[in-house]
Amino acid sequence: MFNKNNYVLNSSRTISGTSQILDANTLDRETLKREKTEKPFIGKVGSDSFYIISSSPIGICCAVSGLITSTEDASTQIRIETKLPKAFIILFVVWSVFTSGAFIYAIISQGRPAVSMIISFVIMIILFRLLLSTLYSRSRDSAIKYIQQLVS
């Protein structure tokens, strides 16, 4: 139900070279929260892994984690998993609960629900989910594209 994608990127660089490039382009922070920086990413880069977000305005909508491994032909493979951060999942659940509560309250206080009330309830849930999905997709595509440019 919630967004999660996997990617595999290849690079001709070594594991340490790839992680150094990512580290040089990442503002080192333990928590993934949006802040103003000149670097394209915010998060943590280790010797063979990373957990980052894009520093773009919508970058917080997609957490990117990755594992850097070497392949048999002396190149590097980067396995990336992108996902919607937990804060946005919690936000969606809270939104859905409050919207459902308002719908139930309206039914109790007014009796049988009108068709327009049912349609507006469904639209409120679907539109919010669509907004989250769109922000996630844009952030994900931007982050993957930039990582690919850096490690190529």
Secondary structure, DSSP 8 states (H G I E B T S, - for coil): ---EEEEEEEESS-HHHHHHHHHHTEEE-SS------SSSEEEEE-SSEEEEEE-STTGGG-EEEEEEEE-TTS-EEEEEEEE--HHHHHHHHHHHHHHHHHHHHHHHHHSS--HHHHHHHHHHHHHHHHHHHHHHHHHHHHHHHHHHHHH-
